[in-house]
Amino acid sequence: MRIVRFQSGNSTPYGVVEGTTVSEVSGDIFSPGETSVPYRFTGRTFSLGEVKLLAPCRPTKIVAVGLNYRSHAQEVGMHLTDDPLLFLKPSTAVIGPEEPIVFPSMSRRIDYEAELGVVIATEAKGVPEEDAKEYILGYTCFNDVTARDLQGRDKQFTRSKSFDTFAPMGPWIETELDPAHLKIESYLGGTLKQSGTTADLLCSVFQLVAFISRVMTLLPGDVIATGTPAGIGPMQPGETIEVVIEGIGTLRNYVTSPP
């Protein structure tokens, strides 16, 4: 099942995509709690062409993982750590498909990083690895946009990863997917830049859910960005960047200069 958030007029509901049709739903698409109402179909339908797709969820936080592909660690010349390298991206960085990534005026280089995003379904705290799948709603394409020059200058990740528009995700959440062997690619201006597979993740999706939930409580709609394969590189205003993941689809965004 493909779950979307979309805009139609002044409303921004969730929906389920089948082919080119979006069926609107109401209620809670995440695992319902004591005070929430499970989602139901409203009977309203739209074609994909007549709605604007938004970021498919509204996370309270994005937990990103650095150096989770050996090839990427080698290309940036960093040593692998025993535990996953975690950092946070704020919710204010989130944008959806076909939206602009704004090149910040204080940076001279911003990079694309194609990643598999994991969307959390229900509150997760201290989750055993063998149970991690039960806490996942589904998967989406994610671009961990990074101001590379600022990352090197600061020696930590907060500023370089946190600018508004630096967390594109979408186009939807795919719920029926095995995350273990997915091809992940990025294309800049139609040219292939990254090509890898989630089989090369140093820490698997389920290991990450278990590890992170021992550090912090994951809430419904939170996103784990699982790391990027080798091939990262710079983007310039006027360029188009696409993240393509097998079984999910294509996340496309456009780089623009600051207003």
C-alpha positions as CSV (number, residue, x, y, z in Angstrom):
1,M,0.0,0.0,0.0
2,R,1.2,3.5,-0.9
3,I,0.3,6.2,1.6
4,V,0.4,9.9,0.6
5,R,-0.2,13.3,2.1
6,F,-1.6,15.6,-0.5
7,Q,-3.1,19.0,-0.9
8,S,-6.5,19.5,-2.6
9,G,-7.8,23.0,-2.3
10,N,-7.3,24.1,1.3
11,S,-7.2,20.6,2.8
12,T,-4.2,18.4,3.3
13,P,-5.5,14.9,4.0
14,Y,-3.8,11.5,3.8
15,G,-4.7,9.1,1.0
16,V,-3.9,5.7,-0.5
17,V,-2.6,5.5,-4.1
18,E,-3.7,2.8,-6.4
19,G,-2.4,3.2,-9.9
20,T,-3.1,6.9,-10.7
21,T,-6.0,7.3,-8.3
22,V,-5.7,8.8,-4.8
23,S,-8.4,7.7,-2.3
24,E,-8.8,10.1,0.6
25,V,-8.7,8.7,4.1
26,S,-9.6,10.2,7.5
27,G,-8.5,9.2,11.0
28,D,-5.1,7.9,12.1
29,I,-2.9,6.1,9.5
30,F,-0.5,5.2,12.2
31,S,-1.1,2.5,14.8
32,P,-4.1,3.9,16.7
33,G,-3.8,4.7,20.4
34,E,-6.5,4.9,23.0
35,T,-7.7,8.3,21.9
36,S,-7.2,8.0,18.1
37,V,-9.5,6.8,15.4
38,P,-8.3,4.2,12.9
39,Y,-8.3,5.5,9.4
40,R,-11.2,4.9,7.0
41,F,-11.9,5.8,3.4
42,T,-14.0,8.9,2.9
43,G,-15.2,7.9,-0.6
44,R,-13.5,10.9,-2.2
45,T,-11.1,10.1,-5.0
46,F,-8.7,12.2,-7.0
47,S,-6.3,11.6,-9.9
48,L,-2.6,12.0,-9.1
49,G,-2.4,14.7,-11.7
50,E,-4.9,17.0,-9.9
51,V,-3.4,17.0,-6.4
52,K,-0.1,18.2,-5.0
53,L,1.9,15.5,-3.2
54,L,3.3,16.7,0.1
55,A,6.0,15.1,2.4
56,P,4.2,11.8,3.2
57,C,4.5,12.3,7.0
58,R,5.1,15.0,9.6
59,P,8.0,13.8,11.8
60,T,8.7,15.3,15.2
61,K,12.4,14.4,14.4
62,I,14.5,12.8,11.7
63,V,17.2,10.5,13.1
64,A,19.9,10.1,10.5
65,V,22.7,7.7,10.4
66,G,26.2,8.5,9.1
67,L,28.7,6.2,7.5
68,N,26.3,3.3,7.3
69,Y,27.7,2.2,3.9
70,R,31.3,1.1,3.9
71,S,31.8,2.6,0.4
72,H,30.7,6.1,1.6
73,A,32.9,6.0,4.7
74,Q,35.9,5.2,2.4
75,E,35.1,8.0,-0.1
76,V,35.0,10.7,2.7
77,G,38.0,9.2,4.5
78,M,36.3,8.6,7.8
79,H,36.8,5.6,10.2
80,L,33.9,3.4,10.9
81,T,32.6,3.4,14.5
82,D,31.5,0.4,16.5
83,D,28.0,1.8,17.0
84,P,25.8,3.6,14.5
85,L,26.7,7.3,14.1
86,L,23.5,9.2,14.8
87,F,22.6,12.8,14.2
88,L,19.3,14.7,14.0
89,K,17.6,16.8,11.3
90,P,14.8,19.1,12.4
91,S,11.2,18.8,11.3
92,T,11.5,22.3,9.8
93,A,13.9,20.9,7.1
94,V,11.2,18.7,5.6
95,I,9.9,19.3,2.1
96,G,8.0,17.0,-0.3
97,P,8.4,15.9,-3.9
98,E,8.8,18.5,-6.6
99,E,9.6,21.2,-4.1
100,P,12.7,23.5,-4.2
101,I,15.9,22.8,-2.2
102,V,17.1,26.3,-1.3
103,F,20.9,26.8,-1.5
104,P,21.7,28.7,1.7
105,S,23.6,32.0,1.3
106,M,26.1,31.0,4.1
107,S,27.3,27.9,2.2
108,R,29.4,27.4,-0.9
109,R,28.6,23.7,-1.5
110,I,25.5,21.6,-0.9
111,D,25.5,17.8,-1.6
112,Y,22.9,15.2,-2.4
113,E,22.7,12.0,-0.3
114,A,20.2,9.4,-1.5
115,E,18.8,7.4,1.4
116,L,16.1,4.9,2.4
117,G,13.8,6.6,4.9
118,V,12.0,4.4,7.5
119,V,8.7,5.8,8.8
120,I,7.8,4.8,12.3
121,A,4.2,3.6,12.9
122,T,3.9,3.5,16.7
123,E,5.8,4.7,19.8
124,A,9.0,2.7,20.0
125,K,11.2,2.6,23.1
126,G,13.7,-0.2,23.8
127,V,12.5,-2.3,20.9
128,P,14.2,-5.8,20.4
129,E,15.6,-6.2,17.0
130,E,13.4,-9.2,16.3
131,D,10.3,-7.1,16.9
132,A,11.4,-4.0,15.0
133,K,9.3,-4.7,11.9
134,E,6.1,-4.3,14.0
135,Y,7.1,-0.6,14.7
136,I,7.5,0.4,11.1
137,L,4.7,1.8,9.0
138,G,6.7,1.7,5.7
139,Y,9.5,3.2,3.6
140,T,10.1,6.3,1.6
141,C,12.8,8.0,-0.5
142,F,14.9,10.5,1.4
143,N,17.6,13.1,0.5
144,D,19.9,14.0,3.3
145,V,21.0,17.4,1.8
146,T,24.2,18.6,3.4
147,A,26.2,21.9,3.4
148,R,29.5,20.1,3.0
149,D,31.7,23.1,3.5
150,L,30.0,23.9,6.8
151,Q,30.1,20.3,7.9
152,G,33.9,20.3,7.6
153,R,34.2,23.7,9.3
154,D,32.0,22.9,12.2
155,K,33.3,19.3,12.8
156,Q,29.8,18.3,13.7
157,F,26.6,18.0,11.7
158,T,23.9,20.3,13.2
159,R,24.2,23.4,11.0
160,S,25.2,21.6,7.8
161,K,22.2,19.2,7.9
162,S,19.5,21.5,9.3
163,F,18.7,24.3,6.9
164,D,15.1,24.6,5.8
165,T,14.4,22.4,2.8
166,F,17.3,20.0,3.6
167,A,15.1,17.0,4.2
168,P,13.2,16.2,1.0
169,M,11.1,13.0,1.3
170,G,8.5,11.2,-0.7
171,P,6.7,10.7,-2.9
172,W,4.8,8.3,-0.6
173,I,5.2,5.6,2.1
174,E,5.4,2.1,0.7
175,T,4.1,-0.3,3.4
176,E,4.6,-3.6,1.6
177,L,8.4,-3.8,1.1
178,D,11.3,-5.9,2.3
179,P,14.1,-3.3,3.0
180,A,17.0,-5.8,2.8
181,H,17.9,-5.8,-0.9
182,L,16.7,-2.5,-2.5
183,K,18.6,-0.7,-5.2
184,I,19.1,2.9,-4.4
185,E,20.2,5.5,-6.9
186,S,20.5,9.3,-7.4
187,Y,20.5,11.2,-10.6
188,L,21.7,14.8,-11.0
189,G,20.3,16.4,-14.1
190,G,19.5,12.9,-15.4
191,T,23.0,11.6,-14.9
192,L,23.5,8.6,-12.6
193,K,25.6,9.7,-9.6
194,Q,25.0,7.0,-6.9
195,S,24.1,3.4,-7.2
196,G,24.0,1.0,-4.3
197,T,21.9,-1.5,-2.5
198,T,20.6,-1.7,1.0
199,A,22.2,-5.2,1.3
200,D,25.4,-3.2,1.9
201,L,24.1,-1.4,5.0
202,L,26.5,-1.9,7.9
203,C,23.5,-1.8,10.3
204,S,20.2,-3.1,8.9
205,V,16.9,-1.3,9.1
206,F,15.8,-3.5,12.0
207,Q,19.1,-3.1,13.9
208,L,18.8,0.7,13.5
209,V,15.2,0.7,14.9
210,A,16.4,-1.4,17.9
211,F,19.5,0.7,18.6
212,I,17.9,4.1,18.2
213,S,14.9,3.2,20.3
214,R,17.3,2.4,23.1
215,V,18.7,6.0,22.9
216,M,15.5,8.0,22.3
217,T,11.8,7.3,22.0
218,L,10.6,7.2,18.4
219,L,7.1,8.6,17.8
220,P,4.6,7.9,15.1
221,G,5.7,9.6,11.9
222,D,9.3,10.0,12.9
223,V,11.8,9.1,10.2
224,I,15.1,7.2,10.2
225,A,17.4,8.1,7.4
226,T,19.5,5.0,7.0
227,G,22.7,6.3,5.3
228,T,23.9,6.9,1.8
229,P,26.1,4.8,-0.6
230,A,29.2,6.2,-2.3
231,G,28.9,8.8,-5.0
232,I,27.8,11.9,-3.1
233,G,28.5,15.2,-4.8
234,P,27.6,18.9,-5.1
235,M,24.4,20.4,-6.5
236,Q,24.0,23.9,-8.0
237,P,21.0,26.2,-8.4
238,G,19.0,25.3,-11.5
239,E,19.8,21.6,-11.2
240,T,17.3,18.7,-10.6
241,I,18.1,15.9,-8.2
242,E,16.3,12.6,-8.1
243,V,16.4,9.8,-5.5
244,V,15.2,6.5,-7.0
245,I,14.6,3.5,-4.8
246,E,13.5,0.1,-6.0
247,G,9.9,-0.7,-5.0
248,I,9.2,2.8,-3.9
249,G,9.7,5.2,-6.8
250,T,11.3,8.6,-7.5
251,L,11.7,11.7,-5.3
252,R,12.4,14.7,-7.5
253,N,13.5,18.2,-6.3
254,Y,14.9,21.3,-7.8
255,V,17.8,23.4,-6.4
256,T,17.2,27.1,-6.2
257,S,19.1,30.2,-5.1
258,P,17.9,31.9,-1.8
259,P,15.2,34.5,-2.3
